[in-house]
Amino acid sequence: MAAILVLCAVPALAGGLEMLRFDVDTRRPHAEGEVHVVRVDPVRWELAVLSAAQHADGKKRTLAAWGREFGLEAVVNAGMYQADDATHVGFCQVAGKVLSAGVNNYQSAFVSDPVDTVDAPFALVDLDETPLAALRLRYRTVVQNLRLIKHPARNRWSPGRQRWREAALAQDDRGRALLILCTRPLDMHAFNEMLLALPLGVVAAQHLEGSAAAGLWVRTAESGAGRASTGGSAVPNVLAVRARQPKAPR
């Protein structure tokens, strides 16, 4: 896909947290289609999964409501969910508690909160290379999702006819997390090729959500700086960026 990529100058949100925006179109450089990226240094910021199942009210919330209520810096979909409007599609373990035990054939896992500090604080892992059972021993949070790009920067999708707005999670070549929202409907092969062509150093990516439910919310965007699009749907599970809290002695 031959694309015009325009990087919009947006100030850093905070130390180790940046927002970038790219206009992507094959015909004109300032079309409605946009790619919003929140780049996160996982050493300085925590990547956490929040779920309605963790709270007494069991209530779904919009991304903006999750962000405001829980004091988050950025929020994106954590992945697709079942027809019960609650259960994550695939395996999901958060802070050591299994919220969804159903393992499927999706070949990507997001991991954070390592048991041993020798392990990276965040990673996207290919499950055909590292077994899920091994990850559960090393990380307290493990979330299985549909793979888009396999290490090292391999597009795993063929061209297709179906197109949708896409929320995705990627890892760059410096180990940083990239929360991504593409508002222009693309098939996933084209989306992956576009993502790999951006100056982001993407080495792996997974699908989080598509179409109307896909969104991205950024706290600083409320003041107008680095405004991001957001999905208006209430969702049960989100991937959040928040300030790291000191760990209590074990």
C-alpha positions, -999 to +999 in steps of 0.1 A: +000+000+000+017+032-011+007+057+016+014+093+024+025+095+060+023+129+077+036+132+113+017+158+132+037+177+158+022+169+192+040+176+225+048+148+248+020+140+273+045+133+301+080+118+306+080+085+289+045+090+274+041+105+239+012+109+214+018+108+177-007+112+149-003+102+113-026+110+083-026+080+060-042+081+025-032+070-010-047+101-027-044+131-004-023+139+027-050+153+050-079+129+046-103+118+074-084+086+080-060+090+109-037+068+130-033+079+166-005+063+186+003+066+223+039+055+228+046+042+264+078+036+282+068+006+303+096+012+328+081+045+337+044+038+333+023+008+342+003-011+316-027-026+334-059-044+325-091-032+342-122-053+340-158-049+351-155-083+367-131-069+392-156-044+406-188-049+427-210-031+402-199-053+373-206-024+350-193-017+316-180+018+309-169+038+279-132+043+275-136+079+287-155+068+318-128+042+326-102+069+323-118+096+344-132+073+371-099+055+377-074+084+371-058+068+340-035+085+315-047+065+284-072+038+277-078+014+248-098-018+243-082-048+260-096-072+234-128-087+220-154-101+244-180-128+243-218-125+236-223-122+274-208-087+271-183-095+298-159-124+291-127-118+272-123-139+240-092-160+248-072-165+280-071-136+304-053-134+337-051-101+355-029-095+386-026-133+391-064-139+389-078-158+359-108-139+345-112-160+314-098-196+313-108-203+277-077-207+256-082-205+218-059-205+187-049-169+188-012-166+187-004-134+206-003-126+243+002-093+260+021-097+293+029-073+321+036-072+359+065-098+359+070-120+389+108-114+386+122-080+378+147-096+355+118-100+329+107-070+308+078-050+323+058-054+291+060-076+260+040-090+231+048-127+229+042-152+200+024-182+215+037-205+188+071-197+201+065-195+239+038-216+255+010-198+274+017-220+305+053-207+307+041-171+305+017-176+334+046-186+356+065-154+348+038-128+345+008-119+367-011-104+338-014-124+306-040-115+279-044-136+247-054-118+215-055-122+178-020-118+163-015-092+135+023-090+133+047-117+144+083-110+156+103-098+139+079-075+119+062-102+099+027-094+085+007-126+092-024-115+072-033-119+035-052-092+016-090-094+022-122-076+014-134-069+049-123-035+063-129-020+097-117+007+121-089-008+142-076-006+177-044-025+182-015-029+205+021-031+192+056-033+205+085-014+191+122-023+187+130-006+220+104-026+240+079+003+242+042-003+240+022+014+212-016+019+218-030+024+183-063+036+168-068+037+130-100+055+121-099+047+084-114+013+077-087-010+063-083-048+058-058-062+082-031-069+056-032-033+046-033-021+082-002-042+090+017-029+060+008+006+069+019+001+105+052-014+095+058+015+071+054+041+098+085+054+116+077+035+148+100+005+147+071-020+151+082-055+156+049-072+168+012-063+170-021-078+181-057-069+174-077-054+202-110-044+187-126-033+154-154-012+140-175+011+162-163-004+196-127+004+188-114+035+205-086+053+223-089+078+251-061+101+264-065+122+295-044+151+282-067+152+252-094+169+272-073+201+272-070+199+234-034+188+232-030+156+212-067+149+209-075+113+201-106+097+188-126+075+211-152+048+208-185+056+224-194+021+233-193+008+268-168-021+272-161-045+300-123-047+297-097-021+290-060-018+287-049+013+307-018+034+312-013+047+347+013+060+370+035+033+386+029+028+423+057+017+447+055-020+453+047-031+489+074-053+504+067-090+500 
